């Protein structure tokens, strides 16, 4: 998708799908609250990216990968789950690779990438912290 305008509808559809999945897992599988928690964070991140995208391009890739990083870090800290440490380190390395690729392809400016990183991390950490 080449322009910001091209992204409006796909972001909206994706946010609606993730919101529906969040509700489904929260109601139908209450024994797995982590699933609904992570899906809710993803839905919120996509909705925010969609809103920001109306006026300014933000890196959805950066928001997504740092959302995963934040969710892993938040769950590791709130649940004292040290088994998540290795996946967290792998995710941090993948984040660096993805961000480097987005910048080297000139797909985003450094401020767009940094904004995406901050958004993804803030939403996922807030989601885990609020609901834990």
Order of alpha helices (4+ residues) and beta strands (2+ residues): alpha-alpha-alpha-alpha-alpha
